[in-house]
Amino acid sequence: MANLKIKVFKDGADGPETTITIPLDVLRKASKLMPMHIMSSLEEKGIDINHLLHATKKDKIQGTLLEIEEHSKNEKVIISVE
């Protein structure tokens, strides 16, 4: 089963400060379970979870979907399907 992974890196760290792993089947059925601070953070960066879910279902996408670096905050967010 494929999972959506969201990894948040801060202060130039080699490893993620936060990792969220959500099975795609669960996310498709219950996208409202995602913590609001994560949804807000993603929306601020222009990321639409519903659009991502549609793309992964339609195109059977695997690997890194988005990698966002916010240099002013020294943050990086990686969204992938594994």
PDB file of N, CA, C and O in Angstrom, chain B, residues numbered from 101:
ATOM      1  N   MET B 101       0.841  -1.174   0.000  1.00  0.00           N
ATOM      2  CA  MET B 101       0.000   0.000   0.000  1.00  0.00           C
ATOM      3  C   MET B 101       0.889   1.241   0.000  1.00  0.00           C
ATOM      4  O   MET B 101       1.869   1.302   0.743  1.00  0.00           O
ATOM      5  N   ALA B 102       0.561   2.209  -0.811  1.00  0.00           N
ATOM      6  CA  ALA B 102       1.342   3.450  -0.929  1.00  0.00           C
ATOM      7  C   ALA B 102       0.996   4.405   0.206  1.00  0.00           C
ATOM      8  O   ALA B 102      -0.131   4.430   0.701  1.00  0.00           O
ATOM      9  N   ASN B 103       1.996   5.192   0.605  1.00  0.00           N
ATOM     10  CA  ASN B 103       1.829   6.179   1.664  1.00  0.00           C
ATOM     11  C   ASN B 103       2.220   7.562   1.163  1.00  0.00           C
ATOM     12  O   ASN B 103       3.135   7.707   0.353  1.00  0.00           O
ATOM     13  N   LEU B 104       1.515   8.571   1.654  1.00  0.00           N
ATOM     14  CA  LEU B 104       1.923   9.945   1.446  1.00  0.00           C
ATOM     15  C   LEU B 104       2.805  10.310   2.633  1.00  0.00           C
ATOM     16  O   LEU B 104       2.399  10.147   3.783  1.00  0.00           O
ATOM     17  N   LYS B 105       4.016  10.805   2.356  1.00  0.00           N
ATOM     18  CA  LYS B 105       4.940  11.203   3.419  1.00  0.00           C
ATOM     19  C   LYS B 105       5.202  12.688   3.303  1.00  0.00           C
ATOM     20  O   LYS B 105       5.476  13.207   2.221  1.00  0.00           O
ATOM     21  N   ILE B 106       5.113  13.361   4.433  1.00  0.00           N
ATOM     22  CA  ILE B 106       5.432  14.780   4.519  1.00  0.00           C
ATOM     23  C   ILE B 106       6.557  14.899   5.535  1.00  0.00           C
ATOM     24  O   ILE B 106       6.402  14.538   6.701  1.00  0.00           O
ATOM     25  N   LYS B 107       7.689  15.410   5.075  1.00  0.00           N
ATOM     26  CA  LYS B 107       8.848  15.581   5.948  1.00  0.00           C
ATOM     27  C   LYS B 107       9.172  17.061   6.032  1.00  0.00           C
ATOM     28  O   LYS B 107       9.269  17.748   5.015  1.00  0.00           O
ATOM     29  N   VAL B 108       9.339  17.546   7.261  1.00  0.00           N
ATOM     30  CA  VAL B 108       9.651  18.949   7.500  1.00  0.00           C
ATOM     31  C   VAL B 108      11.043  19.029   8.110  1.00  0.00           C
ATOM     32  O   VAL B 108      11.308  18.461   9.169  1.00  0.00           O
ATOM     33  N   PHE B 109      11.925  19.745   7.422  1.00  0.00           N
ATOM     34  CA  PHE B 109      13.298  19.959   7.882  1.00  0.00           C
ATOM     35  C   PHE B 109      13.431  21.409   8.309  1.00  0.00           C
ATOM     36  O   PHE B 109      12.950  22.306   7.616  1.00  0.00           O
ATOM     37  N   LYS B 110      14.085  21.654   9.455  1.00  0.00           N
ATOM     38  CA  LYS B 110      14.280  23.016   9.932  1.00  0.00           C
ATOM     39  C   LYS B 110      15.735  23.259  10.267  1.00  0.00           C
ATOM     40  O   LYS B 110      16.471  22.344  10.638  1.00  0.00           O
ATOM     41  N   ASP B 111      16.131  24.498  10.131  1.00  0.00           N
ATOM     42  CA  ASP B 111      17.470  24.957  10.500  1.00  0.00           C
ATOM     43  C   ASP B 111      18.579  24.173   9.808  1.00  0.00           C
ATOM     44  O   ASP B 111      19.641  23.954  10.392  1.00  0.00           O
ATOM     45  N   GLY B 112      18.344  23.755   8.583  1.00  0.00           N
ATOM     46  CA  GLY B 112      19.371  23.078   7.799  1.00  0.00           C
ATOM     47  C   GLY B 112      19.722  21.687   8.298  1.00  0.00           C
ATOM     48  O   GLY B 112      20.776  21.161   7.940  1.00  0.00           O
ATOM     49  N   ALA B 113      18.878  21.078   9.108  1.00  0.00           N
ATOM     50  CA  ALA B 113      19.148  19.746   9.660  1.00  0.00           C
ATOM     51  C   ALA B 113      19.185  18.703   8.553  1.00  0.00           C
ATOM     52  O   ALA B 113      18.473  18.805   7.554  1.00  0.00           O
ATOM     53  N   ASP B 114      20.040  17.688   8.754  1.00  0.00           N
ATOM     54  CA  ASP B 114      20.121  16.588   7.791  1.00  0.00           C
ATOM     55  C   ASP B 114      18.879  15.695   7.843  1.00  0.00           C
ATOM     56  O   ASP B 114      18.436  15.179   6.818  1.00  0.00           O
ATOM     57  N   GLY B 115      18.326  15.519   9.037  1.00  0.00           N
ATOM     58  CA  GLY B 115      17.137  14.692   9.203  1.00  0.00           C
ATOM     59  C   GLY B 115      15.918  15.549   9.451  1.00  0.00           C
ATOM     60  O   GLY B 115      16.035  16.696   9.881  1.00  0.00           O
ATOM     61  N   PRO B 116      14.743  14.997   9.182  1.00  0.00           N
ATOM     62  CA  PRO B 116      13.509  15.768   9.367  1.00  0.00           C
ATOM     63  C   PRO B 116      13.201  15.996  10.844  1.00  0.00           C
ATOM     64  O   PRO B 116      13.460  15.138  11.689  1.00  0.00           O
ATOM     65  N   GLU B 117      12.644  17.170  11.135  1.00  0.00           N
ATOM     66  CA  GLU B 117      12.157  17.460  12.488  1.00  0.00           C
ATOM     67  C   GLU B 117      10.825  16.755  12.708  1.00  0.00           C
ATOM     68  O   GLU B 117      10.534  16.275  13.804  1.00  0.00           O
ATOM     69  N   THR B 118      10.024  16.700  11.649  1.00  0.00           N
ATOM     70  CA  THR B 118       8.705  16.075  11.706  1.00  0.00           C
ATOM     71  C   THR B 118       8.506  15.229  10.464  1.00  0.00           C
ATOM     72  O   THR B 118       8.836  15.656   9.357  1.00  0.00           O
ATOM     73  N   THR B 119       7.967  14.027  10.643  1.00  0.00           N
ATOM     74  CA  THR B 119       7.583  13.180   9.515  1.00  0.00           C
ATOM     75  C   THR B 119       6.159  12.699   9.755  1.00  0.00           C
ATOM     76  O   THR B 119       5.839  12.164  10.817  1.00  0.00           O
ATOM     77  N   ILE B 120       5.318  12.897   8.761  1.00  0.00           N
ATOM     78  CA  ILE B 120       3.945  12.405   8.823  1.00  0.00           C
ATOM     79  C   ILE B 120       3.788  11.387   7.705  1.00  0.00           C
ATOM     80  O   ILE B 120       4.072  11.679   6.543  1.00  0.00           O
ATOM     81  N   THR B 121       3.333  10.190   8.061  1.00  0.00           N
ATOM     82  CA  THR B 121       3.096   9.130   7.089  1.00  0.00           C
ATOM     83  C   THR B 121       1.616   8.773   7.130  1.00  0.00           C
ATOM     84  O   THR B 121       1.079   8.415   8.178  1.00  0.00           O
ATOM     85  N   ILE B 122       0.970   8.876   5.979  1.00  0.00           N
ATOM     86  CA  ILE B 122      -0.461   8.598   5.895  1.00  0.00           C
ATOM     87  C   ILE B 122      -0.707   7.658   4.719  1.00  0.00           C
ATOM     88  O   ILE B 122      -0.358   7.998   3.588  1.00  0.00           O
ATOM     89  N   PRO B 123      -1.299   6.482   4.953  1.00  0.00           N
ATOM     90  CA  PRO B 123      -1.654   5.611   3.834  1.00  0.00           C
ATOM     91  C   PRO B 123      -2.607   6.356   2.888  1.00  0.00           C
ATOM     92  O   PRO B 123      -3.558   7.002   3.329  1.00  0.00           O
ATOM     93  N   LEU B 124      -2.338   6.257   1.600  1.00  0.00           N
ATOM     94  CA  LEU B 124      -3.161   6.997   0.628  1.00  0.00           C
ATOM     95  C   LEU B 124      -4.627   6.597   0.700  1.00  0.00           C
ATOM     96  O   LEU B 124      -5.503   7.448   0.547  1.00  0.00           O
ATOM     97  N   ASP B 125      -4.909   5.319   0.929  1.00  0.00           N
ATOM     98  CA  ASP B 125      -6.309   4.897   1.025  1.00  0.00           C
ATOM     99  C   ASP B 125      -7.018   5.591   2.189  1.00  0.00           C
ATOM    100  O   ASP B 125      -8.170   6.008   2.062  1.00  0.00           O
ATOM    101  N   VAL B 126      -6.331   5.710   3.310  1.00  0.00           N
ATOM    102  CA  VAL B 126      -6.906   6.394   4.468  1.00  0.00           C
ATOM    103  C   VAL B 126      -7.070   7.878   4.164  1.00  0.00           C
ATOM    104  O   VAL B 126      -8.104   8.469   4.479  1.00  0.00           O
ATOM    105  N   LEU B 127      -6.059   8.475   3.559  1.00  0.00           N
ATOM    106  CA  LEU B 127      -6.118   9.903   3.252  1.00  0.00           C
ATOM    107  C   LEU B 127      -7.248  10.227   2.288  1.00  0.00           C
ATOM    108  O   LEU B 127      -7.918  11.251   2.420  1.00  0.00           O
ATOM    109  N   ARG B 128      -7.451   9.354   1.328  1.00  0.00           N
ATOM    110  CA  ARG B 128      -8.548   9.580   0.370  1.00  0.00           C
ATOM    111  C   ARG B 128      -9.909   9.577   1.065  1.00  0.00           C
ATOM    112  O   ARG B 128     -10.809  10.333   0.702  1.00  0.00           O
ATOM    113  N   LYS B 129     -10.039   8.719   2.061  1.00  0.00           N
ATOM    114  CA  LYS B 129     -11.328   8.577   2.744  1.00  0.00           C
ATOM    115  C   LYS B 129     -11.489   9.535   3.911  1.00  0.00           C
ATOM    116  O   LYS B 129     -12.609   9.868   4.297  1.00  0.00           O
ATOM    117  N   ALA B 130     -10.373   9.977   4.472  1.00  0.00           N
ATOM    118  CA  ALA B 130     -10.471  10.796   5.681  1.00  0.00           C
ATOM    119  C   ALA B 130      -9.410  11.888   5.706  1.00  0.00           C
ATOM    120  O   ALA B 130      -8.642  11.984   6.664  1.00  0.00           O
ATOM    121  N   SER B 131      -9.362  12.698   4.677  1.00  0.00           N
ATOM    122  CA  SER B 131      -8.338  13.745   4.597  1.00  0.00           C
ATOM    123  C   SER B 131      -8.467  14.757   5.732  1.00  0.00           C
ATOM    124  O   SER B 131      -7.524  15.504   5.995  1.00  0.00           O
ATOM    125  N   LYS B 132      -9.571  14.794   6.385  1.00  0.00           N
ATOM    126  CA  LYS B 132      -9.775  15.723   7.498  1.00  0.00           C
ATOM    127  C   LYS B 132      -8.994  15.317   8.748  1.00  0.00           C
ATOM    128  O   LYS B 132      -8.942  16.086   9.708  1.00  0.00           O
ATOM    129  N   LEU B 133      -8.389  14.139   8.760  1.00  0.00           N
ATOM    130  CA  LEU B 133      -7.617  13.686   9.918  1.00  0.00           C
ATOM    131  C   LEU B 133      -6.253  14.358  10.016  1.00  0.00           C
ATOM    132  O   LEU B 133      -5.620  14.320  11.071  1.00  0.00           O
ATOM    133  N   MET B 134      -5.801  14.963   8.943  1.00  0.00           N
ATOM    134  CA  MET B 134      -4.489  15.602   8.952  1.00  0.00           C
ATOM    135  C   MET B 134      -4.512  16.780   9.926  1.00  0.00           C
ATOM    136  O   MET B 134      -5.458  17.567   9.922  1.00  0.00           O
ATOM    137  N   PRO B 135      -3.466  16.908  10.769  1.00  0.00           N
ATOM    138  CA  PRO B 135      -3.432  18.020  11.720  1.00  0.00           C
ATOM    139  C   PRO B 135      -3.594  19.368  11.011  1.00  0.00           C
ATOM    140  O   PRO B 135      -3.034  19.597   9.939  1.00  0.00           O
ATOM    141  N   MET B 136      -4.366  20.242  11.634  1.00  0.00           N
ATOM    142  CA  MET B 136      -4.677  21.535  11.018  1.00  0.00           C
ATOM    143  C   MET B 136      -3.421  22.373  10.771  1.00  0.00           C
ATOM    144  O   MET B 136      -3.354  23.088   9.771  1.00  0.00           O
ATOM    145  N   HIS B 137      -2.430  22.303  11.655  1.00  0.00           N
ATOM    146  CA  HIS B 137      -1.234  23.114  11.439  1.00  0.00           C
ATOM    147  C   HIS B 137      -0.476  22.648  10.203  1.00  0.00           C
ATOM    148  O   HIS B 137       0.180  23.454   9.543  1.00  0.00           O
ATOM    149  N   ILE B 138      -0.555  21.359   9.881  1.00  0.00           N
ATOM    150  CA  ILE B 138       0.077  20.855   8.663  1.00  0.00           C
ATOM    151  C   ILE B 138      -0.710  21.318   7.444  1.00  0.00           C
ATOM    152  O   ILE B 138      -0.127  21.776   6.462  1.00  0.00           O
ATOM    153  N   MET B 139      -2.036  21.198   7.506  1.00  0.00           N
ATOM    154  CA  MET B 139      -2.873  21.637   6.379  1.00  0.00           C
ATOM    155  C   MET B 139      -2.669  23.136   6.121  1.00  0.00           C
ATOM    156  O   MET B 139      -2.543  23.560   4.972  1.00  0.00           O
ATOM    157  N   SER B 140      -2.637  23.926   7.187  1.00  0.00           N
ATOM    158  CA  SER B 140      -2.442  25.369   7.045  1.00  0.00           C
ATOM    159  C   SER B 140      -1.085  25.679   6.440  1.00  0.00           C
ATOM    160  O   SER B 140      -0.959  26.534   5.563  1.00  0.00           O
ATOM    161  N   SER B 141      -0.074  24.970   6.922  1.00  0.00           N
ATOM    162  CA  SER B 141       1.281  25.178   6.402  1.00  0.00           C
ATOM    163  C   SER B 141       1.348  24.838   4.919  1.00  0.00           C
ATOM    164  O   SER B 141       1.966  25.563   4.139  1.00  0.00           O
ATOM    165  N   LEU B 142       0.717  23.741   4.531  1.00  0.00           N
ATOM    166  CA  LEU B 142       0.714  23.337   3.127  1.00  0.00           C
ATOM    167  C   LEU B 142      -0.059  24.331   2.271  1.00  0.00           C
ATOM    168  O   LEU B 142       0.387  24.699   1.184  1.00  0.00           O
ATOM    169  N   GLU B 143      -1.215  24.765   2.760  1.00  0.00           N
ATOM    170  CA  GLU B 143      -2.019  25.726   2.009  1.00  0.00           C
ATOM    171  C   GLU B 143      -1.281  27.049   1.827  1.00  0.00           C
ATOM    172  O   GLU B 143      -1.391  27.678   0.775  1.00  0.00           O
ATOM    173  N   GLU B 144      -0.528  27.478   2.849  1.00  0.00           N
ATOM    174  CA  GLU B 144       0.259  28.707   2.733  1.00  0.00           C
ATOM    175  C   GLU B 144       1.296  28.598   1.624  1.00  0.00           C
ATOM    176  O   GLU B 144       1.674  29.595   1.009  1.00  0.00           O
ATOM    177  N   LYS B 145       1.748  27.379   1.378  1.00  0.00           N
ATOM    178  CA  LYS B 145       2.759  27.140   0.349  1.00  0.00           C
ATOM    179  C   LYS B 145       2.123  26.788  -0.998  1.00  0.00           C
ATOM    180  O   LYS B 145       2.827  26.475  -1.959  1.00  0.00           O
ATOM    181  N   GLY B 146       0.784  26.841  -1.061  1.00  0.00           N
ATOM    182  CA  GLY B 146       0.090  26.584  -2.318  1.00  0.00           C
ATOM    183  C   GLY B 146      -0.090  25.111  -2.641  1.00  0.00           C
ATOM    184  O   GLY B 146      -0.234  24.744  -3.808  1.00  0.00           O
ATOM    185  N   ILE B 147      -0.083  24.262  -1.619  1.00  0.00           N
ATOM    186  CA  ILE B 147      -0.210  22.817  -1.840  1.00  0.00           C
ATOM    187  C   ILE B 147      -1.636  22.397  -1.535  1.00  0.00           C
ATOM    188  O   ILE B 147      -2.135  22.625  -0.433  1.00  0.00           O
ATOM    189  N   ASP B 148      -2.287  21.788  -2.502  1.00  0.00           N
ATOM    190  CA  ASP B 148      -3.667  21.324  -2.372  1.00  0.00           C
ATOM    191  C   ASP B 148      -3.645  19.805  -2.226  1.00  0.00           C
ATOM    192  O   ASP B 148      -3.390  19.090  -3.195  1.00  0.00           O
ATOM    193  N   ILE B 149      -3.911  19.315  -1.024  1.00  0.00           N
ATOM    194  CA  ILE B 149      -3.873  17.871  -0.764  1.00  0.00           C
ATOM    195  C   ILE B 149      -4.853  17.126  -1.658  1.00  0.00           C
ATOM    196  O   ILE B 149      -4.532  16.047  -2.156  1.00  0.00           O
ATOM    197  N   ASN B 150      -6.035  17.679  -1.871  1.00  0.00           N
ATOM    198  CA  ASN B 150      -7.015  16.995  -2.721  1.00  0.00           C
ATOM    199  C   ASN B 150      -6.499  16.823  -4.146  1.00  0.00           C
ATOM    200  O   ASN B 150      -6.726  15.787  -4.771  1.00  0.00           O
ATOM    201  N   HIS B 151      -5.813  17.827  -4.653  1.00  0.00           N
ATOM    202  CA  HIS B 151      -5.225  17.734  -5.986  1.00  0.00           C
ATOM    203  C   HIS B 151      -4.141  16.650  -6.022  1.00  0.00           C
ATOM    204  O   HIS B 151      -4.068  15.870  -6.971  1.00  0.00           O
ATOM    205  N   LEU B 152      -3.314  16.607  -4.996  1.00  0.00           N
ATOM    206  CA  LEU B 152      -2.276  15.570  -4.918  1.00  0.00           C
ATOM    207  C   LEU B 152      -2.887  14.171  -4.892  1.00  0.00           C
ATOM    208  O   LEU B 152      -2.404  13.260  -5.564  1.00  0.00           O
ATOM    209  N   LEU B 153      -3.945  14.013  -4.114  1.00  0.00           N
ATOM    210  CA  LEU B 153      -4.606  12.700  -4.040  1.00  0.00           C
ATOM    211  C   LEU B 153      -5.173  12.296  -5.392  1.00  0.00           C
ATOM    212  O   LEU B 153      -5.057  11.142  -5.806  1.00  0.00           O
ATOM    213  N   HIS B 154      -5.778  13.241  -6.067  1.00  0.00           N
ATOM    214  CA  HIS B 154      -6.329  12.956  -7.393  1.00  0.00           C
ATOM    215  C   HIS B 154      -5.224  12.522  -8.358  1.00  0.00           C
ATOM    216  O   HIS B 154      -5.389  11.566  -9.116  1.00  0.00           O
ATOM    217  N   ALA B 155      -4.105  13.231  -8.321  1.00  0.00           N
ATOM    218  CA  ALA B 155      -2.990  12.907  -9.214  1.00  0.00           C
ATOM    219  C   ALA B 155      -2.411  11.527  -8.906  1.00  0.00           C
ATOM    220  O   ALA B 155      -2.087  10.778  -9.828  1.00  0.00           O
ATOM    221  N   THR B 156      -2.277  11.182  -7.633  1.00  0.00           N
ATOM    222  CA  THR B 156      -1.701   9.877  -7.295  1.00  0.00           C
ATOM    223  C   THR B 156      -2.642   8.742  -7.663  1.00  0.00           C
ATOM    224  O   THR B 156      -2.190   7.657  -8.027  1.00  0.00           O
ATOM    225  N   LYS B 157      -3.921   8.973  -7.575  1.00  0.00           N
ATOM    226  CA  LYS B 157      -4.890   7.933  -7.932  1.00  0.00           C
ATOM    227  C   LYS B 157      -4.940   7.725  -9.444  1.00  0.00           C
ATOM    228  O   LYS B 157      -4.966   6.594  -9.929  1.00  0.00           O
ATOM    229  N   LYS B 158      -4.952   8.816 -10.164  1.00  0.00           N
ATOM    230  CA  LYS B 158      -5.090   8.763 -11.614  1.00  0.00           C
ATOM    231  C   LYS B 158      -3.828   8.258 -12.305  1.00  0.00           C
ATOM    232  O   LYS B 158      -3.898   7.435 -13.218  1.00  0.00           O
ATOM    233  N   ASP B 159      -2.681   8.753 -11.864  1.00  0.00           N
ATOM    234  CA  ASP B 159      -1.444   8.482 -12.586  1.00  0.00           C
ATOM    235  C   ASP B 159      -0.511   7.469 -11.921  1.00  0.00           C
ATOM    236  O   ASP B 159       0.567   7.199 -12.450  1.00  0.00           O
ATOM    237  N   LYS B 160      -0.892   6.912 -10.791  1.00  0.00           N
ATOM    238  CA  LYS B 160      -0.060   5.936 -10.063  1.00  0.00           C
ATOM    239  C   LYS B 160       1.352   6.481  -9.824  1.00  0.00           C
ATOM    240  O   LYS B 160       2.340   5.786 -10.062  1.00  0.00           O
ATOM    241  N   ILE B 161       1.434   7.705  -9.361  1.00  0.00           N
ATOM    242  CA  ILE B 161       2.701   8.391  -9.144  1.00  0.00           C
ATOM    243  C   ILE B 161       3.409   7.825  -7.922  1.00  0.00           C
ATOM    244  O   ILE B 161       2.768   7.513  -6.918  1.00  0.00           O
ATOM    245  N   GLN B 162       4.737   7.691  -8.003  1.00  0.00           N
ATOM    246  CA  GLN B 162       5.592   7.271  -6.893  1.00  0.00           C
ATOM    247  C   GLN B 162       6.767   8.233  -6.802  1.00  0.00           C
ATOM    248  O   GLN B 162       7.131   8.868  -7.792  1.00  0.00           O
ATOM    249  N   GLY B 163       7.364   8.342  -5.611  1.00  0.00           N
ATOM    250  CA  GLY B 163       8.549   9.180  -5.425  1.00  0.00           C
ATOM    251  C   GLY B 163       8.196  10.567  -4.929  1.00  0.00           C
ATOM    252  O   GLY B 163       7.082  10.811  -4.465  1.00  0.00           O
ATOM    253  N   THR B 164       9.160  11.474  -5.033  1.00  0.00           N
ATOM    254  CA  THR B 164       8.981  12.844  -4.551  1.00  0.00           C
ATOM    255  C   THR B 164       8.027  13.607  -5.466  1.00  0.00           C
ATOM    256  O   THR B 164       8.220  13.669  -6.680  1.00  0.00           O
ATOM    257  N   LEU B 165       6.993  14.188  -4.854  1.00  0.00           N
ATOM    258  CA  LEU B 165       6.029  14.994  -5.603  1.00  0.00           C
ATOM    259  C   LEU B 165       6.413  16.465  -5.557  1.00  0.00           C
ATOM    260  O   LEU B 165       6.374  17.158  -6.573  1.00  0.00           O
ATOM    261  N   LEU B 166       6.786  16.937  -4.364  1.00  0.00           N
ATOM    262  CA  LEU B 166       7.142  18.342  -4.182  1.00  0.00           C
ATOM    263  C   LEU B 166       8.294  18.457  -3.198  1.00  0.00           C
ATOM    264  O   LEU B 166       8.378  17.710  -2.223  1.00  0.00           O
ATOM    265  N   GLU B 167       9.171  19.397  -3.469  1.00  0.00           N
ATOM    266  CA  GLU B 167      10.215  19.759  -2.520  1.00  0.00           C
ATOM    267  C   GLU B 167      10.236  21.281  -2.470  1.00  0.00           C
ATOM    268  O   GLU B 167      10.549  21.946  -3.457  1.00  0.00           O
ATOM    269  N   ILE B 168       9.898  21.817  -1.307  1.00  0.00           N
ATOM    270  CA  ILE B 168       9.771  23.253  -1.147  1.00  0.00           C
ATOM    271  C   ILE B 168      10.819  23.727  -0.156  1.00  0.00           C
ATOM    272  O   ILE B 168      10.899  23.220   0.962  1.00  0.00           O
ATOM    273  N   GLU B 169      11.618  24.696  -0.564  1.00  0.00           N
ATOM    274  CA  GLU B 169      12.607  25.282   0.335  1.00  0.00           C
ATOM    275  C   GLU B 169      12.231  26.726   0.585  1.00  0.00           C
ATOM    276  O   GLU B 169      12.109  27.522  -0.346  1.00  0.00           O
ATOM    277  N   GLU B 170      12.050  27.050   1.844  1.00  0.00           N
ATOM    278  CA  GLU B 170      11.745  28.425   2.228  1.00  0.00           C
ATOM    279  C   GLU B 170      12.988  28.976   2.912  1.00  0.00           C
ATOM    280  O   GLU B 170      13.175  28.819   4.118  1.00  0.00           O
ATOM    281  N   HIS B 171      13.828  29.620   2.120  1.00  0.00           N
ATOM    282  CA  HIS B 171      15.138  30.057   2.583  1.00  0.00           C
ATOM    283  C   HIS B 171      15.058  31.077   3.716  1.00  0.00           C
ATOM    284  O   HIS B 171      15.902  31.066   4.612  1.00  0.00           O
ATOM    285  N   SER B 172      14.078  31.940   3.691  1.00  0.00           N
ATOM    286  CA  SER B 172      13.980  32.962   4.741  1.00  0.00           C
ATOM    287  C   SER B 172      13.720  32.355   6.114  1.00  0.00           C
ATOM    288  O   SER B 172      14.073  32.944   7.136  1.00  0.00           O
ATOM    289  N   LYS B 173      13.098  31.170   6.136  1.00  0.00           N
ATOM    290  CA  LYS B 173      12.823  30.479   7.402  1.00  0.00           C
ATOM    291  C   LYS B 173      13.765  29.299   7.618  1.00  0.00           C
ATOM    292  O   LYS B 173      13.694  28.617   8.641  1.00  0.00           O
ATOM    293  N   ASN B 174      14.646  29.062   6.649  1.00  0.00           N
ATOM    294  CA  ASN B 174      15.568  27.929   6.712  1.00  0.00           C
ATOM    295  C   ASN B 174      14.800  26.617   6.908  1.00  0.00           C
ATOM    296  O   ASN B 174      15.160  25.789   7.744  1.00  0.00           O
ATOM    297  N   GLU B 175      13.731  26.449   6.114  1.00  0.00           N
ATOM    298  CA  GLU B 175      12.878  25.264   6.187  1.00  0.00           C
ATOM    299  C   GLU B 175      12.790  24.592   4.824  1.00  0.00           C
ATOM    300  O   GLU B 175      12.919  25.223   3.775  1.00  0.00           O
ATOM    301  N   LYS B 176      12.564  23.281   4.886  1.00  0.00           N
ATOM    302  CA  LYS B 176      12.323  22.520   3.660  1.00  0.00           C
ATOM    303  C   LYS B 176      11.222  21.516   3.962  1.00  0.00           C
ATOM    304  O   LYS B 176      11.214  20.888   5.020  1.00  0.00           O
ATOM    305  N   VAL B 177      10.297  21.371   3.025  1.00  0.00           N
ATOM    306  CA  VAL B 177       9.210  20.391   3.136  1.00  0.00           C
ATOM    307  C   VAL B 177       9.283  19.505   1.915  1.00  0.00           C
ATOM    308  O   VAL B 177       9.340  19.992   0.785  1.00  0.00           O
ATOM    309  N   ILE B 178       9.281  18.188   2.143  1.00  0.00           N
ATOM    310  CA  ILE B 178       9.282  17.216   1.049  1.00  0.00           C
ATOM    311  C   ILE B 178       8.016  16.389   1.172  1.00  0.00           C
ATOM    312  O   ILE B 178       7.713  15.837   2.229  1.00  0.00           O
ATOM    313  N   ILE B 179       7.277  16.313   0.061  1.00  0.00           N
ATOM    314  CA  ILE B 179       6.064  15.485  -0.002  1.00  0.00           C
ATOM    315  C   ILE B 179       6.331  14.410  -1.036  1.00  0.00           C
ATOM    316  O   ILE B 179       6.700  14.695  -2.175  1.00  0.00           O
ATOM    317  N   SER B 180       6.135  13.156  -0.612  1.00  0.00           N
ATOM    318  CA  SER B 180       6.416  12.047  -1.508  1.00  0.00           C
ATOM    319  C   SER B 180       5.377  10.953  -1.343  1.00  0.00           C
ATOM    320  O   SER B 180       4.644  10.910  -0.355  1.00  0.00           O
ATOM    321  N   VAL B 181       5.330  10.072  -2.331  1.00  0.00           N
ATOM    322  CA  VAL B 181       4.524   8.860  -2.282  1.00  0.00           C
ATOM    323  C   VAL B 181       5.496   7.699  -2.287  1.00  0.00           C
ATOM    324  O   VAL B 181       6.309   7.554  -3.200  1.00  0.00           O
ATOM    325  N   GLU B 182       5.405   6.876  -1.261  1.00  0.00           N
ATOM    326  CA  GLU B 182       6.313   5.727  -1.137  1.00  0.00           C
ATOM    327  C   GLU B 182       5.535   4.447  -0.979  1.00  0.00           C
ATOM    328  O   GLU B 182       6.128   3.374  -0.861  1.00  0.00           O
TER     329      GLU B 182
END
